[in-house]
């Protein structure tokens, strides 16, 4: 699942609501763990995930063709 908000919708608690609903659905489906990836520079998302109880346990250096360059991704 991909999750994101357009800039005009940020800071209104919608990301938290989306994350909470996703975690609720995961739990209802029997998921024992949830793993996510976030760009290392996306501080608001990282803060949201930390507040929700996610902890950083690995880091990957991924290559993406979106104008080029390596992207750091932090995983729960």
N, CA, C and O atoms as a Tripos MOL2 file, in Angstrom:
@<TRIPOS>MOLECULE
protein
  304   303    76     0     0
PROTEIN
NO_CHARGES

@<TRIPOS>ATOM
      1 N           0.8400   -1.1620    0.0000 N.3       1 UNK1
      2 CA          0.0000    0.0000    0.0000 C.3       1 UNK1
      3 C           0.8900    1.2310    0.0000 C.2       1 UNK1
      4 O           1.8850    1.2800    0.7230 O.2       1 UNK1
      5 N           0.5430    2.2080   -0.7940 N.am      2 UNK2
      6 CA          1.2260    3.4950   -0.7890 C.3       2 UNK2
      7 C           0.3170    4.5150   -0.1250 C.2       2 UNK2
      8 O          -0.8990    4.5070   -0.3200 O.2       2 UNK2
      9 N           0.9210    5.3870    0.6560 N.am      3 UNK3
     10 CA          0.1360    6.3990    1.3490 C.3       3 UNK3
     11 C           0.8550    7.7310    1.2290 C.2       3 UNK3
     12 O           2.0750    7.7980    1.3830 O.2       3 UNK3
     13 N           0.1230    8.7640    0.9610 N.am      4 UNK4
     14 CA          0.6960   10.0960    0.9100 C.3       4 UNK4
     15 C          -0.4130   11.1260    0.8410 C.2       4 UNK4
     16 O          -1.5560   10.8090    0.5120 O.2       4 UNK4
     17 N          -0.0630   12.3560    1.1540 N.am      5 UNK5
     18 CA         -1.0310   13.4440    1.1230 C.3       5 UNK5
     19 C          -0.4960   14.5850    0.2770 C.2       5 UNK5
     20 O           0.6970   14.8900    0.3060 O.2       5 UNK5
     21 N          -1.3840   15.2110   -0.4750 N.am      6 UNK6
     22 CA         -1.0200   16.4120   -1.2210 C.3       6 UNK6
     23 C          -0.6760   17.5160   -0.2210 C.2       6 UNK6
     24 O          -1.2370   17.5530    0.8750 O.2       6 UNK6
     25 N           0.2270   18.4010   -0.5840 N.am      7 UNK7
     26 CA          0.6720   19.4440    0.3540 C.3       7 UNK7
     27 C          -0.4620   20.2250    1.0180 C.2       7 UNK7
     28 O          -0.3670   20.5440    2.2030 O.2       7 UNK7
     29 N          -1.5180   20.5370    0.2930 N.am      8 UNK8
     30 CA         -2.6260   21.3090    0.8770 C.3       8 UNK8
     31 C          -3.3640   20.5630    1.9850 C.2       8 UNK8
     32 O          -4.0510   21.1860    2.7950 O.2       8 UNK8
     33 N          -3.2310   19.2470    2.0300 N.am      9 UNK9
     34 CA         -3.9550   18.4360    3.0060 C.3       9 UNK9
     35 C          -3.0920   18.0350    4.1930 C.2       9 UNK9
     36 O          -3.5790   17.3860    5.1190 O.2       9 UNK9
     37 N          -1.8280   18.4080    4.1800 N.am     10 UNK10
     38 CA         -0.9250   18.0350    5.2690 C.3      10 UNK10
     39 C          -1.1720   18.9000    6.5000 C.2      10 UNK10
     40 O          -1.6450   20.0320    6.3980 O.2      10 UNK10
     41 N          -0.8440   18.3470    7.6630 N.am     11 UNK11
     42 CA         -0.9710   19.1000    8.9060 C.3      11 UNK11
     43 C          -2.3820   19.1730    9.4590 C.2      11 UNK11
     44 O          -2.6570   19.9880   10.3400 O.2      11 UNK11
     45 N          -3.2730   18.3450    8.9650 N.am     12 UNK12
     46 CA         -4.6690   18.3480    9.4020 C.3      12 UNK12
     47 C          -5.0560   17.0560   10.1220 C.2      12 UNK12
     48 O          -6.2290   16.8480   10.4330 O.2      12 UNK12
     49 N          -4.0810   16.1920   10.3880 N.am     13 UNK13
     50 CA         -4.3770   14.9400   11.0720 C.3      13 UNK13
     51 C          -4.8380   13.8200   10.1560 C.2      13 UNK13
     52 O          -5.1620   12.7290   10.6250 O.2      13 UNK13
     53 N          -4.8700   14.0770    8.8530 N.am     14 UNK14
     54 CA         -5.3510   13.0520    7.9180 C.3      14 UNK14
     55 C          -4.3740   11.8930    7.7860 C.2      14 UNK14
     56 O          -4.7940   10.7430    7.6600 O.2      14 UNK14
     57 N          -3.0770   12.1820    7.8120 N.am     15 UNK15
     58 CA         -2.0800   11.1170    7.7400 C.3      15 UNK15
     59 C          -2.2090   10.1680    8.9170 C.2      15 UNK15
     60 O          -2.1320    8.9490    8.7620 O.2      15 UNK15
     61 N          -2.4070   10.7420   10.0980 N.am     16 UNK16
     62 CA         -2.5890    9.9220   11.3030 C.3      16 UNK16
     63 C          -3.8430    9.0660   11.1710 C.2      16 UNK16
     64 O          -3.8300    7.8870   11.5240 O.2      16 UNK16
     65 N          -4.9260    9.6530   10.6660 N.am     17 UNK17
     66 CA         -6.1710    8.8940   10.4800 C.3      17 UNK17
     67 C          -5.9830    7.7610    9.4820 C.2      17 UNK17
     68 O          -6.4380    6.6420    9.7200 O.2      17 UNK17
     69 N          -5.3150    8.0420    8.3630 N.am     18 UNK18
     70 CA         -5.0540    7.0000    7.3650 C.3      18 UNK18
     71 C          -4.2010    5.8820    7.9440 C.2      18 UNK18
     72 O          -4.4890    4.7030    7.7380 O.2      18 UNK18
     73 N          -3.1460    6.2550    8.6700 N.am     19 UNK19
     74 CA         -2.2670    5.2490    9.2650 C.3      19 UNK19
     75 C          -3.0230    4.4080   10.2840 C.2      19 UNK19
     76 O          -2.9030    3.1830   10.2890 O.2      19 UNK19
     77 N          -3.7990    5.0540   11.1440 N.am     20 UNK20
     78 CA         -4.5630    4.3080   12.1480 C.3      20 UNK20
     79 C          -5.5350    3.3310   11.4960 C.2      20 UNK20
     80 O          -5.6810    2.2010   11.9620 O.2      20 UNK20
     81 N          -6.1970    3.7520   10.4270 N.am     21 UNK21
     82 CA         -7.1360    2.8610    9.7360 C.3      21 UNK21
     83 C          -6.3900    1.7020    9.0830 C.2      21 UNK21
     84 O          -6.8510    0.5610    9.1320 O.2      21 UNK21
     85 N          -5.2430    1.9850    8.4740 N.am     22 UNK22
     86 CA         -4.4480    0.9200    7.8530 C.3      22 UNK22
     87 C          -3.9980   -0.0930    8.9010 C.2      22 UNK22
     88 O          -4.0460   -1.2990    8.6560 O.2      22 UNK22
     89 N          -3.5630    0.3850   10.0650 N.am     23 UNK23
     90 CA         -3.1290   -0.5250   11.1280 C.3      23 UNK23
     91 C          -4.3020   -1.3300   11.6760 C.2      23 UNK23
     92 O          -4.1540   -2.5090   11.9980 O.2      23 UNK23
     93 N          -5.4590   -0.6990   11.7820 N.am     24 UNK24
     94 CA         -6.6660   -1.3990   12.2240 C.3      24 UNK24
     95 C          -7.0310   -2.5170   11.2480 C.2      24 UNK24
     96 O          -7.3300   -3.6350   11.6670 O.2      24 UNK24
     97 N          -7.0070   -2.2200    9.9570 N.am     25 UNK25
     98 CA         -7.3210   -3.2330    8.9450 C.3      25 UNK25
     99 C          -6.2870   -4.3560    8.9430 C.2      25 UNK25
    100 O          -6.6350   -5.5230    8.7680 O.2      25 UNK25
    101 N          -5.0220   -4.0030    9.1380 N.am     26 UNK26
    102 CA         -3.9740   -5.0250    9.2010 C.3      26 UNK26
    103 C          -4.2180   -5.9590   10.3770 C.2      26 UNK26
    104 O          -4.1040   -7.1780   10.2440 O.2      26 UNK26
    105 N          -4.5540   -5.3870   11.5260 N.am     27 UNK27
    106 CA         -4.8170   -6.2020   12.7130 C.3      27 UNK27
    107 C          -6.0370   -7.0950   12.4930 C.2      27 UNK27
    108 O          -6.0160   -8.2700   12.8570 O.2      27 UNK27
    109 N          -7.0890   -6.5510   11.9080 N.am     28 UNK28
    110 CA         -8.3000   -7.3340   11.6450 C.3      28 UNK28
    111 C          -8.0410   -8.4800   10.6750 C.2      28 UNK28
    112 O          -8.7060   -9.5140   10.7380 O.2      28 UNK28
    113 N          -7.0790   -8.2970    9.7820 N.am     29 UNK29
    114 CA         -6.7720   -9.3490    8.8130 C.3      29 UNK29
    115 C          -5.8040  -10.3830    9.3730 C.2      29 UNK29
    116 O          -5.4500  -11.3410    8.6850 O.2      29 UNK29
    117 N          -5.3740  -10.1940   10.6210 N.am     30 UNK30
    118 CA         -4.5000  -11.1670   11.2580 C.3      30 UNK30
    119 C          -3.0190  -10.8660   11.1420 C.2      30 UNK30
    120 O          -2.1920  -11.6920   11.5260 O.2      30 UNK30
    121 N          -2.6700   -9.7070   10.6230 N.am     31 UNK31
    122 CA         -1.2490   -9.3560   10.4960 C.3      31 UNK31
    123 C          -0.6170   -9.2460   11.8770 C.2      31 UNK31
    124 O          -1.1900   -8.6570   12.7940 O.2      31 UNK31
    125 N           0.5610   -9.8160   12.0090 N.am     32 UNK32
    126 CA          1.2950   -9.7400   13.2670 C.3      32 UNK32
    127 C           2.2990   -8.5960   13.2670 C.2      32 UNK32
    128 O           2.6530   -8.0750   14.3250 O.2      32 UNK32
    129 N           2.7520   -8.2130   12.0980 N.am     33 UNK33
    130 CA          3.7370   -7.1440   11.9580 C.3      33 UNK33
    131 C           3.3580   -6.2640   10.7810 C.2      33 UNK33
    132 O           2.7040   -6.7090    9.8380 O.2      33 UNK33
    133 N           3.7740   -5.0260   10.8510 N.am     34 UNK34
    134 CA          3.6390   -4.0930    9.7340 C.3      34 UNK34
    135 C           5.0120   -3.4810    9.5050 C.2      34 UNK34
    136 O           5.6430   -2.9780   10.4340 O.2      34 UNK34
    137 N           5.4620   -3.5270    8.2730 N.am     35 UNK35
    138 CA          6.7590   -2.9710    7.8920 C.3      35 UNK35
    139 C           6.4970   -1.8570    6.8890 C.2      35 UNK35
    140 O           5.6760   -2.0100    5.9840 O.2      35 UNK35
    141 N           7.1880   -0.7490    7.0490 N.am     36 UNK36
    142 CA          6.9960    0.3420    6.1020 C.3      36 UNK36
    143 C           8.3340    0.9040    5.6760 C.2      36 UNK36
    144 O           9.3630    0.6500    6.3020 O.2      36 UNK36
    145 N           8.3030    1.6680    4.6050 N.am     37 UNK37
    146 CA          9.4990    2.3450    4.1000 C.3      37 UNK37
    147 C           9.1650    3.8200    3.9400 C.2      37 UNK37
    148 O           8.0540    4.1800    3.5520 O.2      37 UNK37
    149 N          10.1310    4.6590    4.2420 N.am     38 UNK38
    150 CA          9.9390    6.1020    4.1240 C.3      38 UNK38
    151 C          11.2630    6.7320    3.7140 C.2      38 UNK38
    152 O          12.3250    6.3150    4.1740 O.2      38 UNK38
    153 N          11.1940    7.7420    2.8430 N.am     39 UNK39
    154 CA         12.4150    8.4600    2.4800 C.3      39 UNK39
    155 C          13.0350    9.0540    3.7360 C.2      39 UNK39
    156 O          12.3300    9.6020    4.5830 O.2      39 UNK39
    157 N          14.3320    8.9480    3.8550 N.am     40 UNK40
    158 CA         15.0340    9.4230    5.0390 C.3      40 UNK40
    159 C          14.8350   10.9170    5.2680 C.2      40 UNK40
    160 O          14.9060   11.3810    6.4060 O.2      40 UNK40
    161 N          14.5890   11.6690    4.2070 N.am     41 UNK41
    162 CA         14.4180   13.1190    4.3360 C.3      41 UNK41
    163 C          12.9730   13.5260    4.6400 C.2      41 UNK41
    164 O          12.7000   14.7100    4.8370 O.2      41 UNK41
    165 N          12.0540   12.5740    4.6820 N.am     42 UNK42
    166 CA         10.6440   12.8690    4.9420 C.3      42 UNK42
    167 C          10.4020   12.9090    6.4540 C.2      42 UNK42
    168 O           9.8310   11.9830    7.0300 O.2      42 UNK42
    169 N          10.8460   13.9890    7.0730 N.am     43 UNK43
    170 CA         10.7840   14.0930    8.5310 C.3      43 UNK43
    171 C           9.3630   14.0770    9.0890 C.2      43 UNK43
    172 O           9.1460   13.4440   10.1220 O.2      43 UNK43
    173 N           8.3820   14.7360    8.4680 N.am     44 UNK44
    174 CA          7.0240   14.6520    9.0140 C.3      44 UNK44
    175 C           6.4820   13.2210    9.0400 C.2      44 UNK44
    176 O           5.8510   12.8190   10.0170 O.2      44 UNK44
    177 N           6.7210   12.4540    7.9820 N.am     45 UNK45
    178 CA          6.2490   11.0630    7.9510 C.3      45 UNK45
    179 C           6.9900   10.2280    8.9880 C.2      45 UNK45
    180 O           6.3770    9.4170    9.6820 O.2      45 UNK45
    181 N           8.3000   10.4200    9.0980 N.am     46 UNK46
    182 CA          9.0640    9.6630   10.0910 C.3      46 UNK46
    183 C           8.5630    9.9700   11.5030 C.2      46 UNK46
    184 O           8.4680    9.0700   12.3380 O.2      46 UNK46
    185 N           8.2430   11.2340   11.7680 N.am     47 UNK47
    186 CA          7.7130   11.6270   13.0780 C.3      47 UNK47
    187 C           6.3640   10.9500   13.3280 C.2      47 UNK47
    188 O           6.1140   10.4460   14.4230 O.2      47 UNK47
    189 N           5.4990   10.9380   12.3160 N.am     48 UNK48
    190 CA          4.1960   10.2840   12.4350 C.3      48 UNK48
    191 C           4.3580    8.8100   12.7730 C.2      48 UNK48
    192 O           3.6980    8.2990   13.6780 O.2      48 UNK48
    193 N           5.2390    8.1240   12.0460 N.am     49 UNK49
    194 CA          5.4300    6.6930   12.2720 C.3      49 UNK49
    195 C           6.0250    6.4180   13.6500 C.2      49 UNK49
    196 O           5.6380    5.4510   14.3070 O.2      49 UNK49
    197 N           6.9570    7.2510   14.0910 N.am     50 UNK50
    198 CA          7.5330    7.0800   15.4290 C.3      50 UNK50
    199 C           6.4670    7.2890   16.5000 C.2      50 UNK50
    200 O           6.4180    6.5420   17.4770 O.2      50 UNK50
    201 N           5.6180    8.2930   16.3280 N.am     51 UNK51
    202 CA          4.5420    8.5470   17.2880 C.3      51 UNK51
    203 C           3.5460    7.3930   17.3270 C.2      51 UNK51
    204 O           2.9000    7.1650   18.3500 O.2      51 UNK51
    205 N           3.4200    6.6670   16.2270 N.am     52 UNK52
    206 CA          2.5090    5.5200   16.1590 C.3      52 UNK52
    207 C           3.1510    4.2530   16.7140 C.2      52 UNK52
    208 O           2.5110    3.2030   16.7620 O.2      52 UNK52
    209 N           4.4220    4.3470   17.1370 N.am     53 UNK53
    210 CA          5.0780    3.1940   17.7500 C.3      53 UNK53
    211 C           6.0430    2.4460   16.8610 C.2      53 UNK53
    212 O           6.6290    1.4530   17.2920 O.2      53 UNK53
    213 N           6.2270    2.8950   15.6270 N.am     54 UNK54
    214 CA          7.1980    2.2500   14.7440 C.3      54 UNK54
    215 C           8.6070    2.5970   15.2060 C.2      54 UNK54
    216 O           8.8630    3.6950   15.7010 O.2      54 UNK54
    217 N           9.5120    1.6440   15.0360 N.am     55 UNK55
    218 CA         10.9200    1.8690   15.3650 C.3      55 UNK55
    219 C          11.7650    1.5250   14.1460 C.2      55 UNK55
    220 O          11.4390    0.6170   13.3820 O.2      55 UNK55
    221 N          12.8380    2.2550   13.9820 N.am     56 UNK56
    222 CA         13.7460    2.0170   12.8580 C.3      56 UNK56
    223 C          14.5830    0.7800   13.1580 C.2      56 UNK56
    224 O          15.1940    0.6750   14.2210 O.2      56 UNK56
    225 N          14.6040   -0.1490   12.2170 N.am     57 UNK57
    226 CA         15.4210   -1.3360   12.4340 C.3      57 UNK57
    227 C          16.3490   -1.6380   11.2790 C.2      57 UNK57
    228 O          17.2110   -2.5080   11.4110 O.2      57 UNK57
    229 N          16.2140   -0.9670   10.1650 N.am     58 UNK58
    230 CA         17.1060   -1.2170    9.0290 C.3      58 UNK58
    231 C          17.1130    0.0090    8.1320 C.2      58 UNK58
    232 O          16.1980    0.8310    8.1640 O.2      58 UNK58
    233 N          18.1520    0.1120    7.3410 N.am     59 UNK59
    234 CA         18.2300    1.1770    6.3460 C.3      59 UNK59
    235 C          18.7250    0.5700    5.0560 C.2      59 UNK59
    236 O          19.6500   -0.2420    5.0510 O.2      59 UNK59
    237 N          18.1000    0.9720    3.9540 N.am     60 UNK60
    238 CA         18.4950    0.4850    2.6400 C.3      60 UNK60
    239 C          18.8690    1.6640    1.7670 C.2      60 UNK60
    240 O          18.3060    2.7520    1.8940 O.2      60 UNK60
    241 N          19.8150    1.4390    0.8890 N.am     61 UNK61
    242 CA         20.1460    2.4140   -0.1380 C.3      61 UNK61
    243 C          19.5920    1.8610   -1.4460 C.2      61 UNK61
    244 O          20.0950    0.8720   -1.9790 O.2      61 UNK61
    245 N          18.5630    2.5050   -1.9480 N.am     62 UNK62
    246 CA         17.8890    2.0340   -3.1470 C.3      62 UNK62
    247 C          18.1880    2.9690   -4.3040 C.2      62 UNK62
    248 O          18.3710    4.1720   -4.1170 O.2      62 UNK62
    249 N          18.2350    2.4090   -5.4830 N.am     63 UNK63
    250 CA         18.3940    3.2090   -6.6850 C.3      63 UNK63
    251 C          17.0330    3.3660   -7.3390 C.2      63 UNK63
    252 O          16.2970    2.3920   -7.4960 O.2      63 UNK63
    253 N          16.7040    4.5790   -7.7170 N.am     64 UNK64
    254 CA         15.4200    4.8480   -8.3550 C.3      64 UNK64
    255 C          15.6490    5.7180   -9.5760 C.2      64 UNK64
    256 O          16.5160    6.5930   -9.5730 O.2      64 UNK64
    257 N          14.8790    5.4780  -10.6070 N.am     65 UNK65
    258 CA         14.9680    6.3230  -11.7900 C.3      65 UNK65
    259 C          13.7960    7.2940  -11.7510 C.2      65 UNK65
    260 O          12.7560    7.0630  -12.3680 O.2      65 UNK65
    261 N          13.9830    8.3680  -11.0260 N.am     66 UNK66
    262 CA         13.0130    9.4540  -10.9280 C.3      66 UNK66
    263 C          13.8190   10.7450  -11.0350 C.2      66 UNK66
    264 O          13.7430   11.6100  -10.1630 O.2      66 UNK66
    265 N          14.5770   10.8620  -12.0950 N.am     67 UNK67
    266 CA         15.4970   11.9690  -12.1990 C.3      67 UNK67
    267 C          16.8930   11.5390  -11.7960 C.2      67 UNK67
    268 O          17.8440   12.3150  -11.8850 O.2      67 UNK67
    269 N          17.0120   10.2810  -11.3470 N.am     68 UNK68
    270 CA         18.3060    9.7110  -11.0110 C.3      68 UNK68
    271 C          18.6580    9.8830   -9.5480 C.2      68 UNK68
    272 O          18.0120   10.6460   -8.8290 O.2      68 UNK68
    273 N          19.6740    9.1790   -9.1160 N.am     69 UNK69
    274 CA         20.1970    9.3010   -7.7620 C.3      69 UNK69
    275 C          19.7470    8.1890   -6.8450 C.2      69 UNK69
    276 O          18.7470    7.5140   -7.0930 O.2      69 UNK69
    277 N          20.5040    8.0130   -5.7840 N.am     70 UNK70
    278 CA         20.1700    7.0060   -4.7710 C.3      70 UNK70
    279 C          19.2480    7.6300   -3.7400 C.2      70 UNK70
    280 O          19.3770    8.8110   -3.4140 O.2      70 UNK70
    281 N          18.3300    6.8470   -3.2350 N.am     71 UNK71
    282 CA         17.4050    7.3110   -2.2070 C.3      71 UNK71
    283 C          17.5980    6.4460   -0.9750 C.2      71 UNK71
    284 O          17.5990    5.2190   -1.0750 O.2      71 UNK71
    285 N          17.7610    7.0700    0.1890 N.am     72 UNK72
    286 CA         17.8200    6.3330    1.4480 C.3      72 UNK72
    287 C          16.3930    6.0400    1.8790 C.2      72 UNK72
    288 O          15.5320    6.9190    1.8410 O.2      72 UNK72
    289 N          16.1500    4.8230    2.2810 N.am     73 UNK73
    290 CA         14.8360    4.4470    2.7720 C.3      73 UNK73
    291 C          15.0140    3.8240    4.1460 C.2      73 UNK73
    292 O          15.7990    2.8910    4.3130 O.2      73 UNK73
    293 N          14.3020    4.3300    5.1100 N.am     74 UNK74
    294 CA         14.3270    3.7690    6.4560 C.3      74 UNK74
    295 C          13.1210    2.8560    6.5990 C.2      74 UNK74
    296 O          12.0170    3.2000    6.1760 O.2      74 UNK74
    297 N          13.3310    1.7180    7.1840 N.am     75 UNK75
    298 CA         12.2620    0.7340    7.3410 C.3      75 UNK75
    299 C          11.9170    0.5620    8.8010 C.2      75 UNK75
    300 O          12.7670    0.7150    9.6780 O.2      75 UNK75
    301 N          10.6630    0.2420    9.0560 N.am     76 UNK76
    302 CA         10.2980   -0.1010   10.4320 C.3      76 UNK76
    303 C          10.8690   -1.4690   10.7050 C.2      76 UNK76
    304 O          10.7040   -1.9980   11.8040 O.2      76 UNK76
@<TRIPOS>BOND
     1     1     2 1
     2     2     3 1
     3     3     4 2
     4     3     5 am
     5     5     6 1
     6     6     7 1
     7     7     8 2
     8     7     9 am
     9     9    10 1
    10    10    11 1
    11    11    12 2
    12    11    13 am
    13    13    14 1
    14    14    15 1
    15    15    16 2
    16    15    17 am
    17    17    18 1
    18    18    19 1
    19    19    20 2
    20    19    21 am
    21    21    22 1
    22    22    23 1
    23    23    24 2
    24    23    25 am
    25    25    26 1
    26    26    27 1
    27    27    28 2
    28    27    29 am
    29    29    30 1
    30    30    31 1
    31    31    32 2
    32    31    33 am
    33    33    34 1
    34    34    35 1
    35    35    36 2
    36    35    37 am
    37    37    38 1
    38    38    39 1
    39    39    40 2
    40    39    41 am
    41    41    42 1
    42    42    43 1
    43    43    44 2
    44    43    45 am
    45    45    46 1
    46    46    47 1
    47    47    48 2
    48    47    49 am
    49    49    50 1
    50    50    51 1
    51    51    52 2
    52    51    53 am
    53    53    54 1
    54    54    55 1
    55    55    56 2
    56    55    57 am
    57    57    58 1
    58    58    59 1
    59    59    60 2
    60    59    61 am
    61    61    62 1
    62    62    63 1
    63    63    64 2
    64    63    65 am
    65    65    66 1
    66    66    67 1
    67    67    68 2
    68    67    69 am
    69    69    70 1
    70    70    71 1
    71    71    72 2
    72    71    73 am
    73    73    74 1
    74    74    75 1
    75    75    76 2
    76    75    77 am
    77    77    78 1
    78    78    79 1
    79    79    80 2
    80    79    81 am
    81    81    82 1
    82    82    83 1
    83    83    84 2
    84    83    85 am
    85    85    86 1
    86    86    87 1
    87    87    88 2
    88    87    89 am
    89    89    90 1
    90    90    91 1
    91    91    92 2
    92    91    93 am
    93    93    94 1
    94    94    95 1
    95    95    96 2
    96    95    97 am
    97    97    98 1
    98    98    99 1
    99    99   100 2
   100    99   101 am
   101   101   102 1
   102   102   103 1
   103   103   104 2
   104   103   105 am
   105   105   106 1
   106   106   107 1
   107   107   108 2
   108   107   109 am
   109   109   110 1
   110   110   111 1
   111   111   112 2
   112   111   113 am
   113   113   114 1
   114   114   115 1
   115   115   116 2
   116   115   117 am
   117   117   118 1
   118   118   119 1
   119   119   120 2
   120   119   121 am
   121   121   122 1
   122   122   123 1
   123   123   124 2
   124   123   125 am
   125   125   126 1
   126   126   127 1
   127   127   128 2
   128   127   129 am
   129   129   130 1
   130   130   131 1
   131   131   132 2
   132   131   133 am
   133   133   134 1
   134   134   135 1
   135   135   136 2
   136   135   137 am
   137   137   138 1
   138   138   139 1
   139   139   140 2
   140   139   141 am
   141   141   142 1
   142   142   143 1
   143   143   144 2
   144   143   145 am
   145   145   146 1
   146   146   147 1
   147   147   148 2
   148   147   149 am
   149   149   150 1
   150   150   151 1
   151   151   152 2
   152   151   153 am
   153   153   154 1
   154   154   155 1
   155   155   156 2
   156   155   157 am
   157   157   158 1
   158   158   159 1
   159   159   160 2
   160   159   161 am
   161   161   162 1
   162   162   163 1
   163   163   164 2
   164   163   165 am
   165   165   166 1
   166   166   167 1
   167   167   168 2
   168   167   169 am
   169   169   170 1
   170   170   171 1
   171   171   172 2
   172   171   173 am
   173   173   174 1
   174   174   175 1
   175   175   176 2
   176   175   177 am
   177   177   178 1
   178   178   179 1
   179   179   180 2
   180   179   181 am
   181   181   182 1
   182   182   183 1
   183   183   184 2
   184   183   185 am
   185   185   186 1
   186   186   187 1
   187   187   188 2
   188   187   189 am
   189   189   190 1
   190   190   191 1
   191   191   192 2
   192   191   193 am
   193   193   194 1
   194   194   195 1
   195   195   196 2
   196   195   197 am
   197   197   198 1
   198   198   199 1
   199   199   200 2
   200   199   201 am
   201   201   202 1
   202   202   203 1
   203   203   204 2
   204   203   205 am
   205   205   206 1
   206   206   207 1
   207   207   208 2
   208   207   209 am
   209   209   210 1
   210   210   211 1
   211   211   212 2
   212   211   213 am
   213   213   214 1
   214   214   215 1
   215   215   216 2
   216   215   217 am
   217   217   218 1
   218   218   219 1
   219   219   220 2
   220   219   221 am
   221   221   222 1
   222   222   223 1
   223   223   224 2
   224   223   225 am
   225   225   226 1
   226   226   227 1
   227   227   228 2
   228   227   229 am
   229   229   230 1
   230   230   231 1
   231   231   232 2
   232   231   233 am
   233   233   234 1
   234   234   235 1
   235   235   236 2
   236   235   237 am
   237   237   238 1
   238   238   239 1
   239   239   240 2
   240   239   241 am
   241   241   242 1
   242   242   243 1
   243   243   244 2
   244   243   245 am
   245   245   246 1
   246   246   247 1
   247   247   248 2
   248   247   249 am
   249   249   250 1
   250   250   251 1
   251   251   252 2
   252   251   253 am
   253   253   254 1
   254   254   255 1
   255   255   256 2
   256   255   257 am
   257   257   258 1
   258   258   259 1
   259   259   260 2
   260   259   261 am
   261   261   262 1
   262   262   263 1
   263   263   264 2
   264   263   265 am
   265   265   266 1
   266   266   267 1
   267   267   268 2
   268   267   269 am
   269   269   270 1
   270   270   271 1
   271   271   272 2
   272   271   273 am
   273   273   274 1
   274   274   275 1
   275   275   276 2
   276   275   277 am
   277   277   278 1
   278   278   279 1
   279   279   280 2
   280   279   281 am
   281   281   282 1
   282   282   283 1
   283   283   284 2
   284   283   285 am
   285   285   286 1
   286   286   287 1
   287   287   288 2
   288   287   289 am
   289   289   290 1
   290   290   291 1
   291   291   292 2
   292   291   293 am
   293   293   294 1
   294   294   295 1
   295   295   296 2
   296   295   297 am
   297   297   298 1
   298   298   299 1
   299   299   300 2
   300   299   301 am
   301   301   302 1
   302   302   303 1
   303   303   304 2
@<TRIPOS>SUBSTRUCTURE
     1 UNK1         2 RESIDUE 1 A UNK
     2 UNK2         6 RESIDUE 1 A UNK
     3 UNK3        10 RESIDUE 1 A UNK
     4 UNK4        14 RESIDUE 1 A UNK
     5 UNK5        18 RESIDUE 1 A UNK
     6 UNK6        22 RESIDUE 1 A UNK
     7 UNK7        26 RESIDUE 1 A UNK
     8 UNK8        30 RESIDUE 1 A UNK
     9 UNK9        34 RESIDUE 1 A UNK
    10 UNK10       38 RESIDUE 1 A UNK
    11 UNK11       42 RESIDUE 1 A UNK
    12 UNK12       46 RESIDUE 1 A UNK
    13 UNK13       50 RESIDUE 1 A UNK
    14 UNK14       54 RESIDUE 1 A UNK
    15 UNK15       58 RESIDUE 1 A UNK
    16 UNK16       62 RESIDUE 1 A UNK
    17 UNK17       66 RESIDUE 1 A UNK
    18 UNK18       70 RESIDUE 1 A UNK
    19 UNK19       74 RESIDUE 1 A UNK
    20 UNK20       78 RESIDUE 1 A UNK
    21 UNK21       82 RESIDUE 1 A UNK
    22 UNK22       86 RESIDUE 1 A UNK
    23 UNK23       90 RESIDUE 1 A UNK
    24 UNK24       94 RESIDUE 1 A UNK
    25 UNK25       98 RESIDUE 1 A UNK
    26 UNK26      102 RESIDUE 1 A UNK
    27 UNK27      106 RESIDUE 1 A UNK
    28 UNK28      110 RESIDUE 1 A UNK
    29 UNK29      114 RESIDUE 1 A UNK
    30 UNK30      118 RESIDUE 1 A UNK
    31 UNK31      122 RESIDUE 1 A UNK
    32 UNK32      126 RESIDUE 1 A UNK
    33 UNK33      130 RESIDUE 1 A UNK
    34 UNK34      134 RESIDUE 1 A UNK
    35 UNK35      138 RESIDUE 1 A UNK
    36 UNK36      142 RESIDUE 1 A UNK
    37 UNK37      146 RESIDUE 1 A UNK
    38 UNK38      150 RESIDUE 1 A UNK
    39 UNK39      154 RESIDUE 1 A UNK
    40 UNK40      158 RESIDUE 1 A UNK
    41 UNK41      162 RESIDUE 1 A UNK
    42 UNK42      166 RESIDUE 1 A UNK
    43 UNK43      170 RESIDUE 1 A UNK
    44 UNK44      174 RESIDUE 1 A UNK
    45 UNK45      178 RESIDUE 1 A UNK
    46 UNK46      182 RESIDUE 1 A UNK
    47 UNK47      186 RESIDUE 1 A UNK
    48 UNK48      190 RESIDUE 1 A UNK
    49 UNK49      194 RESIDUE 1 A UNK
    50 UNK50      198 RESIDUE 1 A UNK
    51 UNK51      202 RESIDUE 1 A UNK
    52 UNK52      206 RESIDUE 1 A UNK
    53 UNK53      210 RESIDUE 1 A UNK
    54 UNK54      214 RESIDUE 1 A UNK
    55 UNK55      218 RESIDUE 1 A UNK
    56 UNK56      222 RESIDUE 1 A UNK
    57 UNK57      226 RESIDUE 1 A UNK
    58 UNK58      230 RESIDUE 1 A UNK
    59 UNK59      234 RESIDUE 1 A UNK
    60 UNK60      238 RESIDUE 1 A UNK
    61 UNK61      242 RESIDUE 1 A UNK
    62 UNK62      246 RESIDUE 1 A UNK
    63 UNK63      250 RESIDUE 1 A UNK
    64 UNK64      254 RESIDUE 1 A UNK
    65 UNK65      258 RESIDUE 1 A UNK
    66 UNK66      262 RESIDUE 1 A UNK
    67 UNK67      266 RESIDUE 1 A UNK
    68 UNK68      270 RESIDUE 1 A UNK
    69 UNK69      274 RESIDUE 1 A UNK
    70 UNK70      278 RESIDUE 1 A UNK
    71 UNK71      282 RESIDUE 1 A UNK
    72 UNK72      286 RESIDUE 1 A UNK
    73 UNK73      290 RESIDUE 1 A UNK
    74 UNK74      294 RESIDUE 1 A UNK
    75 UNK75      298 RESIDUE 1 A UNK
    76 UNK76      302 RESIDUE 1 A UNK
